[in-house]
Amino acid sequence: MAKAAVAIGGTCKGCYAPFELTMWGSLGVGDYPFWRCARWLGMGIRTADGRVRIQLAAERAAAEEERMTMYRLNSRALGIALGGAAVGGLVLAGTAGASAATLSGGGSVHGWVYTSTNSAAGNQVEAFARNGDGTLTLAGTYNTGGTGTVANYGQGAVTLSPDHQTLLVVDAGSSQVSDFAVLPNGALRLRNVVASGGTTPTSVAIRGGLAEVLNSGGTANVAGFFATPAGLVAIPGGSQPLSAGASSPEDVAISPGDTHVVVTEKVSDTIDTFAVRIGGVLGPAVTSLSDSPLAFSEVFTPSGQLLVADDGANDTSAVSAYRIAPNGALNATQAAVSDGQTAACWIAEGRDGEVFVDNAGSGTISSYHVSLTGQVTFVGNTSAGTGAAPLDNAVSSDGQNVYAVIGNQNHLAEFSIGPDAQLTLVGTQALPAGSEGVAAS
């Protein structure tokens, strides 16, 4: 029996804009204490009259089951149409501007890995299927609608949302950002391409319904966007310049709870924090000195601890750890922990407290462990290959694999994660010259 529709006035707890909810069921206002509008979180379906329908949990589950059933039927039909070439594999159905590929060899796909070509002639995303042994198979190529640049070495040029349903890619050459929907079969659908809010976007971060872009060219700034089901929407008043002394900004991150945006600045040895205010507006930069020289990239632990890879020279690279104070200042939680390597530029967090750092100058990947109390401990170093200079890295969502872009050799290095966060090289996957950024599910 159909449930009655009830219209209730509400206020979005994300952007604080008033809107009207149309609810199917008997729940009252008190049953939705954390309402978010569709523009902020994408939970609802905006109707023709502008109202937002918030789906109940059971309703969402039924819709998801129907969608997956249709996907399985469509995939089976597509496999039959292709002559059954994908025995035991998957077929990626590409969108316009994408080349589809058939995965063979049997077994199941355990996840997906994405990189960007960063080509000045037209940026593209390369999608790879992640096999059970950690090796990768090229599955498709997707146009971003923007252009890359010759060199763009910040962290976060390619970023997956925590739920793995959105992929964001910077187009540094055209000063744009591309927003893709990630389909259940790993394929991508381009939602929109937007101006980055500045010049030469280097890094992009997404958490919940908030996306932040670091623009490193011109007057460097960080620009905010709502991440919606239709794509990115610029937040009015959501841009802030970096601090006056900031030099060589490299990475942007959003804290758990969406309370702060953080930018690392290598040459000035500084880290800027910005409070996220009502409506996604950012407060002015609060600047802290990095605990170790050359703060390059960053990652937040689930508890909100900020870990920074410090790009030290002459075997002085390290990881430093911080907490954000109520006033936005950073407080170091312990002395920086050195890995005895050179040029620790990229950092990624594993599933069980592991942290992995790429040392471009030493050709190694360092393993760290973070305890439940936040104590950071160095574990060891693993060679990234003969003559390799590892750049950006990512950890698979199941915590089984690490992938590192080897920029000087034009490939992805594929590692399995063993006990005590030790890494074993299991293979390589060729990349176009100039590729940058990597994200994994």
TORSE-547423 format. One record per residue (C-alpha): residue number from 1; residue in three letters; y negated, x, z. Coordinates in Angstrom, 3 decimals, always signed. Layout:
NUM,ala,Y,X,Z
...
//
This chain:
1,met,+0.000,+0.000,+0.000
2,ala,-3.412,+1.394,-0.957
3,lys,-5.658,+2.450,+1.883
4,ala,-9.168,+1.103,+2.193
5,ala,-12.024,+3.345,+1.185
6,val,-14.613,+3.903,+3.905
7,ala,-18.008,+5.500,+3.164
8,ile,-19.376,+7.585,+6.031
9,gly,-22.569,+9.604,+6.076
10,gly,-21.960,+13.254,+6.959
11,thr,-23.486,+16.722,+7.119
12,cys,-21.753,+19.740,+5.627
13,lys,-20.884,+22.270,+8.332
14,gly,-21.028,+25.025,+5.713
15,cys,-24.328,+24.494,+3.868
16,tyr,-25.693,+21.818,+6.244
17,ala,-26.711,+19.537,+3.393
18,pro,-26.418,+15.776,+3.982
19,phe,-23.929,+13.928,+1.804
20,glu,-21.804,+10.812,+1.807
21,leu,-18.044,+10.982,+2.394
22,thr,-15.697,+8.429,+0.915
23,met,-12.569,+8.505,+3.074
24,trp,-9.195,+7.004,+2.241
25,gly,-7.582,+5.999,+5.527
26,ser,-8.466,+5.042,+9.068
27,leu,-9.780,+8.374,+10.345
28,gly,-13.187,+8.391,+11.935
29,val,-16.022,+10.873,+12.056
30,gly,-14.562,+12.683,+15.063
31,asp,-11.368,+13.457,+13.150
32,tyr,-13.262,+15.764,+10.769
33,pro,-15.280,+18.079,+13.085
34,phe,-15.464,+20.799,+10.433
35,trp,-16.487,+18.848,+7.372
36,arg,-17.433,+20.922,+4.335
37,cys,-18.840,+19.407,+1.172
38,ala,-17.189,+20.043,-2.194
39,arg,-19.896,+22.517,-3.197
40,trp,-19.199,+24.630,-0.117
41,leu,-15.431,+24.537,+0.179
42,gly,-13.996,+22.598,-2.727
43,met,-11.911,+20.311,-0.494
44,gly,-13.229,+17.128,-2.046
45,ile,-13.490,+15.503,-5.432
46,arg,-17.039,+14.677,-6.502
47,thr,-17.179,+11.227,-8.091
48,ala,-19.484,+10.035,-10.854
49,asp,-21.930,+8.519,-8.370
50,gly,-22.298,+11.853,-6.560
51,arg,-20.183,+10.992,-3.542
52,val,-17.551,+13.392,-2.223
53,arg,-14.050,+12.205,-1.541
54,ile,-12.314,+14.245,+1.156
55,gln,-8.566,+14.104,+0.605
56,leu,-6.298,+13.714,+3.601
57,ala,-3.702,+16.412,+4.237
58,ala,-0.783,+14.226,+3.133
59,glu,-2.650,+13.197,+0.023
60,arg,-3.387,+16.826,-0.875
61,ala,+0.264,+17.746,-0.354
62,ala,+1.402,+14.933,-2.654
63,ala,-1.093,+15.972,-5.308
64,glu,+0.058,+19.593,-5.077
65,glu,+3.716,+18.578,-5.428
66,glu,+2.868,+16.494,-8.504
67,arg,+0.927,+19.409,-10.009
68,met,+3.796,+21.858,-9.396
69,thr,+6.333,+19.418,-10.887
70,met,+4.238,+19.093,-14.036
71,tyr,+3.853,+22.880,-14.180
72,arg,+7.621,+23.404,-13.961
73,leu,+8.239,+20.824,-16.693
74,asn,+5.550,+22.311,-18.930
75,ser,+6.846,+25.848,-18.358
76,arg,+10.394,+24.775,-19.231
77,ala,+9.177,+23.047,-22.381
78,leu,+7.150,+26.110,-23.366
79,gly,+10.173,+28.369,-22.809
80,ile,+12.283,+26.133,-25.034
81,ala,+9.555,+26.133,-27.704
82,leu,+9.573,+29.939,-27.670
83,gly,+13.303,+29.989,-28.257
84,gly,+14.345,+30.674,-24.656
85,ala,+13.029,+34.285,-24.820
86,ala,+12.098,+34.341,-21.134
87,val,+15.570,+34.191,-19.608
88,gly,+15.128,+34.561,-15.848
89,gly,+11.427,+35.301,-16.371
90,leu,+8.097,+33.537,-16.662
91,val,+5.779,+32.677,-19.494
92,leu,+2.037,+32.986,-18.961
93,ala,+0.132,+30.325,-20.824
94,gly,-3.176,+31.983,-21.644
95,thr,-6.555,+30.346,-22.026
96,ala,-8.982,+30.912,-24.887
97,gly,-9.589,+34.622,-25.249
98,ala,-6.296,+35.485,-23.545
99,ser,-3.175,+36.990,-25.018
100,ala,+0.014,+35.499,-23.534
101,ala,+3.074,+37.634,-22.792
102,thr,+6.683,+36.903,-21.985
103,leu,+8.272,+38.550,-18.954
104,ser,+11.859,+39.593,-19.379
105,gly,+14.478,+41.566,-17.490
106,gly,+15.565,+38.817,-15.138
107,gly,+14.719,+38.346,-11.479
108,ser,+11.726,+36.586,-9.988
109,val,+8.058,+37.518,-10.016
110,his,+6.821,+38.331,-6.502
111,gly,+3.089,+38.257,-7.167
112,trp,+0.312,+39.322,-9.493
113,val,-1.998,+42.315,-9.902
114,tyr,-5.336,+42.248,-11.726
115,thr,-7.635,+44.999,-13.027
116,ser,-10.664,+45.063,-15.339
117,thr,-11.083,+47.197,-18.452
118,asn,-14.816,+47.677,-17.744
119,ser,-15.418,+48.017,-21.478
120,ala,-18.994,+48.090,-22.714
121,ala,-17.786,+46.292,-25.850
122,gly,-16.512,+43.357,-23.787
123,asn,-15.004,+43.360,-20.323
124,gln,-11.478,+42.017,-19.871
125,val,-9.068,+41.354,-17.019
126,glu,-5.533,+42.638,-17.369
127,ala,-2.928,+40.617,-15.450
128,phe,+0.378,+42.137,-14.363
129,ala,+3.468,+40.474,-12.925
130,arg,+4.726,+42.175,-9.752
131,asn,+8.482,+42.661,-9.815
132,gly,+10.741,+42.825,-6.775
133,asp,+10.857,+46.634,-6.837
134,gly,+7.068,+46.904,-6.935
135,thr,+6.794,+47.838,-10.598
136,leu,+4.462,+45.896,-12.867
137,thr,+4.766,+44.184,-16.247
138,leu,+1.698,+43.414,-18.352
139,ala,+1.478,+39.635,-18.606
140,gly,-1.870,+38.810,-20.191
141,thr,-5.422,+39.881,-21.010
142,tyr,-8.472,+37.673,-20.392
143,asn,-12.051,+37.997,-21.604
144,thr,-14.616,+37.866,-18.806
145,gly,-17.491,+36.807,-21.044
146,gly,-19.527,+39.840,-19.935
147,thr,-19.624,+43.581,-20.541
148,gly,-18.700,+46.601,-18.465
149,thr,-20.249,+50.021,-18.230
150,val,-19.190,+53.643,-18.588
151,ala,-18.772,+54.262,-14.867
152,asn,-18.849,+51.894,-11.902
153,tyr,-17.094,+53.435,-8.941
154,gly,-17.790,+51.050,-6.063
155,gln,-15.023,+49.151,-4.312
156,gly,-14.475,+45.466,-5.058
157,ala,-15.160,+45.256,-8.798
158,val,-12.176,+42.871,-8.955
159,thr,-11.625,+40.583,-5.960
160,leu,-9.171,+37.826,-5.069
161,ser,-10.064,+35.087,-2.615
162,pro,-7.926,+35.056,+0.554
163,asp,-6.018,+32.018,-0.764
164,his,-5.406,+33.827,-4.093
165,gln,-6.806,+30.896,-6.079
166,thr,-10.020,+32.568,-7.271
167,leu,-10.551,+35.928,-8.988
168,leu,-14.070,+37.354,-9.224
169,val,-14.962,+40.241,-11.557
170,val,-18.238,+42.151,-11.886
171,asp,-19.609,+42.722,-15.379
172,ala,-21.822,+45.708,-14.611
173,gly,-23.042,+46.218,-18.191
174,ser,-24.416,+42.686,-18.576
175,ser,-25.337,+42.203,-14.891
176,gln,-23.064,+39.193,-14.549
177,val,-20.116,+38.004,-12.471
178,ser,-17.111,+36.148,-13.909
179,asp,-15.252,+33.497,-11.896
180,phe,-11.619,+32.757,-12.799
181,ala,-9.272,+30.123,-11.415
182,val,-5.848,+31.632,-10.717
183,leu,-3.153,+29.254,-11.922
184,pro,+0.244,+28.906,-10.186
185,asn,+1.903,+31.059,-12.865
186,gly,-0.613,+33.896,-12.406
187,ala,-2.558,+33.055,-15.550
188,leu,-6.362,+32.877,-15.390
189,arg,-8.819,+30.193,-16.447
190,leu,-12.462,+31.194,-16.764
191,arg,-14.609,+28.818,-14.713
192,asn,-18.031,+30.300,-15.433
193,val,-20.059,+33.480,-15.910
194,val,-23.299,+33.791,-13.952
195,ala,-26.163,+36.258,-13.638
196,ser,-25.440,+38.566,-10.700
197,gly,-28.843,+38.043,-9.098
198,gly,-29.846,+41.654,-9.727
199,thr,-28.992,+44.671,-11.858
200,thr,-25.661,+46.483,-12.274
201,pro,-23.327,+44.577,-9.949
202,thr,-20.956,+47.049,-8.297
203,ser,-18.913,+44.974,-5.858
204,val,-18.191,+41.328,-5.100
205,ala,-16.654,+39.687,-2.020
206,ile,-15.419,+36.146,-1.396
207,arg,-14.367,+34.340,+1.765
208,gly,-14.079,+30.568,+2.090
209,gly,-16.815,+29.002,-0.010
210,leu,-19.103,+32.031,+0.159
211,ala,-19.329,+34.829,-2.422
212,glu,-21.605,+37.866,-2.173
213,val,-22.508,+40.317,-4.949
214,leu,-23.813,+43.852,-4.421
215,asn,-26.277,+44.845,-7.148
216,ser,-26.741,+48.619,-7.072
217,gly,-29.254,+49.061,-9.906
218,gly,-33.029,+48.677,-9.847
219,thr,-34.127,+47.306,-6.497
220,ala,-30.688,+47.128,-4.933
221,asn,-29.837,+43.832,-3.280
222,val,-27.070,+41.519,-2.172
223,ala,-27.001,+38.055,-3.746
224,gly,-25.140,+35.017,-2.413
225,phe,-23.278,+32.259,-4.255
226,phe,-21.388,+29.114,-3.381
227,ala,-17.806,+29.376,-4.630
228,thr,-17.060,+25.891,-5.967
229,pro,-14.200,+24.382,-7.986
230,ala,-16.478,+24.518,-11.044
231,gly,-17.477,+28.164,-10.527
232,leu,-20.173,+30.185,-8.811
233,val,-23.502,+28.579,-7.936
234,ala,-26.430,+30.752,-6.815
235,ile,-27.613,+30.010,-3.263
236,pro,-31.357,+29.304,-3.095
237,gly,-32.829,+32.024,-0.911
238,gly,-29.435,+33.729,-0.768
239,ser,-30.615,+37.163,-1.914
240,gln,-31.871,+40.012,+0.257
241,pro,-32.899,+43.583,-0.630
242,leu,-31.085,+46.436,+1.036
243,ser,-32.852,+48.436,+3.727
244,ala,-35.753,+50.627,+2.615
245,gly,-33.853,+53.892,+3.009
246,ala,-30.566,+52.721,+1.502
247,ser,-29.185,+55.124,-1.106
248,ser,-26.044,+54.770,-3.260
249,pro,-24.773,+51.346,-2.145
250,glu,-21.020,+51.115,-2.800
251,asp,-19.326,+48.058,-1.308
252,val,-19.980,+44.564,+0.053
253,ala,-17.785,+42.599,+2.483
254,ile,-17.937,+39.290,+4.357
255,ser,-16.865,+39.164,+7.998
256,pro,-14.232,+36.726,+9.287
257,gly,-15.971,+33.468,+10.100
258,asp,-18.573,+34.107,+7.374
259,thr,-21.092,+35.233,+9.990
260,his,-22.204,+38.529,+8.426
261,val,-22.395,+40.311,+5.094
262,val,-22.027,+44.097,+5.238
263,val,-22.987,+46.778,+2.684
264,thr,-22.047,+50.471,+2.845
265,glu,-24.518,+53.083,+1.548
266,lys,-22.975,+56.479,+0.899
267,val,-25.795,+58.961,+0.374
268,ser,-28.051,+57.623,+3.146
269,asp,-25.132,+57.493,+5.632
270,thr,-26.091,+53.939,+6.510
271,ile,-24.509,+50.493,+6.744
272,asp,-26.569,+47.309,+6.374
273,thr,-25.587,+44.002,+7.958
274,phe,-27.046,+40.605,+7.057
275,ala,-26.616,+37.505,+9.212
276,val,-25.439,+34.447,+7.266
277,arg,-27.738,+31.582,+8.189
278,ile,-27.749,+27.844,+7.493
279,gly,-27.108,+27.066,+3.849
280,gly,-25.757,+30.547,+3.123
281,val,-29.218,+32.115,+3.355
282,leu,-29.119,+35.750,+4.464
283,gly,-31.237,+37.257,+7.191
284,pro,-32.967,+40.618,+6.632
285,ala,-30.996,+43.839,+6.674
286,val,-30.124,+45.405,+10.030
287,thr,-29.374,+49.090,+9.472
288,ser,-26.980,+51.298,+11.416
289,leu,-26.115,+54.947,+10.892
290,ser,-22.509,+55.532,+9.900
291,asp,-20.385,+57.236,+12.547
292,ser,-19.113,+59.732,+9.952
293,pro,-20.963,+60.978,+6.833
294,leu,-20.841,+59.246,+3.455
295,ala,-19.825,+55.654,+4.268
296,phe,-18.216,+54.447,+1.050
297,ser,-15.974,+51.398,+1.307
298,glu,-15.007,+48.895,+3.966
299,val,-12.524,+46.281,+5.067
300,phe,-12.439,+43.790,+7.937
301,thr,-9.362,+43.327,+10.087
302,pro,-8.430,+39.726,+10.971
303,ser,-9.982,+40.212,+14.415
304,gly,-13.344,+41.122,+12.895
305,gln,-13.218,+44.894,+13.347
306,leu,-14.959,+46.730,+10.503
307,leu,-13.161,+49.778,+9.086
308,val,-15.077,+52.143,+6.800
309,ala,-13.723,+54.917,+4.577
310,asp,-16.051,+57.916,+4.904
311,asp,-16.220,+60.058,+1.774
312,gly,-16.210,+63.441,+3.505
313,ala,-16.199,+66.752,+1.627
314,asn,-14.027,+69.799,+2.315
315,asp,-11.184,+68.026,+4.110
316,thr,-13.455,+66.004,+6.399
317,ser,-12.773,+62.471,+5.139
318,ala,-12.232,+59.880,+7.842
319,val,-12.010,+56.224,+8.791
320,ser,-14.590,+54.890,+11.242
321,ala,-14.319,+51.623,+13.182
322,tyr,-17.051,+49.239,+14.345
323,arg,-17.825,+45.895,+15.932
324,ile,-20.870,+43.863,+14.943
325,ala,-23.186,+43.181,+17.880
326,pro,-24.996,+39.816,+18.198
327,asn,-28.179,+41.433,+16.832
328,gly,-26.315,+42.713,+13.749
329,ala,-26.136,+46.360,+14.813
330,leu,-22.828,+48.195,+14.504
331,asn,-21.142,+49.698,+17.546
332,ala,-18.441,+52.308,+16.959
333,thr,-15.235,+51.399,+18.802
334,gln,-13.855,+54.970,+18.765
335,ala,-14.552,+58.355,+17.215
336,ala,-13.974,+58.547,+13.451
337,val,-10.334,+59.396,+12.637
338,ser,-9.968,+62.177,+10.040
339,asp,-7.148,+62.395,+7.504
340,gly,-7.902,+66.055,+6.680
341,gln,-8.539,+65.126,+3.032
342,thr,-11.490,+65.083,+0.635
343,ala,-13.418,+62.132,-0.864
344,ala,-11.894,+59.146,+0.949
345,cys,-13.554,+56.488,-1.171
346,trp,-11.418,+53.327,-1.191
347,ile,-9.723,+51.436,+1.610
348,ala,-7.303,+48.497,+1.768
349,glu,-5.622,+46.699,+4.640
350,gly,-1.902,+45.966,+4.770
351,arg,-0.094,+43.035,+6.303
352,asp,+1.098,+44.527,+9.586
353,gly,-1.812,+46.661,+10.739
354,glu,-1.480,+49.324,+8.045
355,val,-4.564,+50.694,+6.327
356,phe,-4.479,+52.796,+3.161
357,val,-7.243,+55.115,+1.956
358,asp,-7.500,+56.736,-1.491
359,asn,-8.707,+60.352,-1.405
360,ala,-10.012,+61.061,-4.904
361,gly,-10.783,+64.710,-4.181
362,ser,-7.364,+65.509,-2.722
363,gly,-5.211,+63.350,-4.983
364,thr,-3.620,+61.598,-2.000
365,ile,-3.380,+58.245,-0.260
366,ser,-3.679,+58.295,+3.530
367,ser,-1.877,+55.853,+5.809
368,tyr,-3.362,+54.621,+9.076
369,his,-2.245,+52.081,+11.652
370,val,-4.465,+49.697,+13.603
371,ser,-3.027,+48.426,+16.884
372,leu,-3.483,+44.915,+18.241
373,thr,-6.273,+46.285,+20.441
374,gly,-8.064,+47.818,+17.442
375,gln,-7.094,+51.452,+18.002
376,val,-6.995,+53.346,+14.690
377,thr,-4.361,+56.091,+14.333
378,phe,-3.741,+58.452,+11.405
379,val,-0.141,+58.340,+10.113
380,gly,+0.120,+60.694,+7.115
381,asn,-0.750,+61.498,+3.503
382,thr,+1.158,+60.788,+0.283
383,ser,+0.563,+62.429,-3.097
384,ala,-0.723,+60.035,-5.753
385,gly,+0.881,+62.193,-8.452
386,thr,+0.288,+65.586,-10.024
387,gly,-3.401,+65.980,-10.842
388,ala,-4.145,+62.365,-9.902
389,ala,-7.536,+61.198,-8.625
390,pro,-6.866,+57.785,-7.006
391,leu,-9.753,+55.319,-7.069
392,asp,-9.718,+51.646,-6.034
393,asn,-6.567,+50.326,-4.330
394,ala,-4.972,+47.062,-3.222
395,val,-2.036,+45.931,-1.074
396,ser,+0.257,+43.089,-2.155
397,ser,+0.105,+39.928,-0.079
398,asp,+3.646,+40.399,+1.220
399,gly,+2.777,+43.887,+2.479
400,gln,+5.444,+45.558,+0.334
401,asn,+3.378,+47.497,-2.208
402,val,+0.200,+49.512,-2.737
403,tyr,-1.447,+49.824,-6.152
404,ala,-4.020,+52.530,-6.923
405,val,-6.153,+53.003,-10.028
406,ile,-5.716,+56.616,-11.223
407,gly,-8.918,+56.832,-13.219
408,asn,-8.499,+60.331,-14.639
409,gln,-5.005,+59.532,-15.955
410,asn,-5.584,+55.922,-17.053
411,his,-2.830,+54.230,-15.127
412,leu,-1.982,+52.229,-12.025
413,ala,+0.210,+54.052,-9.523
414,glu,+2.811,+51.754,-7.945
415,phe,+3.985,+52.455,-4.382
416,ser,+6.408,+50.792,-2.011
417,ile,+5.508,+50.655,+1.686
418,gly,+8.201,+51.902,+4.038
419,pro,+8.519,+52.222,+7.815
420,asp,+5.454,+53.627,+9.598
421,ala,+3.301,+52.877,+6.534
422,gln,+4.851,+55.701,+4.532
423,leu,+4.467,+55.359,+0.759
424,thr,+6.939,+56.040,-2.049
425,leu,+5.833,+56.208,-5.684
426,val,+8.017,+53.793,-7.686
427,gly,+6.299,+53.889,-11.068
428,thr,+3.100,+53.805,-13.116
429,gln,+1.525,+51.247,-15.424
430,ala,-0.776,+52.292,-18.279
431,leu,-4.408,+51.112,-18.239
432,pro,-7.198,+51.287,-20.833
433,ala,-9.555,+54.234,-20.317
434,gly,-12.410,+53.355,-17.972
435,ser,-10.549,+50.594,-16.112
436,glu,-11.760,+49.840,-12.612
437,gly,-11.015,+47.568,-9.704
438,val,-7.681,+46.157,-8.589
439,ala,-6.603,+43.052,-6.682
440,ala,-3.096,+41.963,-5.742
441,ser,-1.297,+38.862,-4.530
//
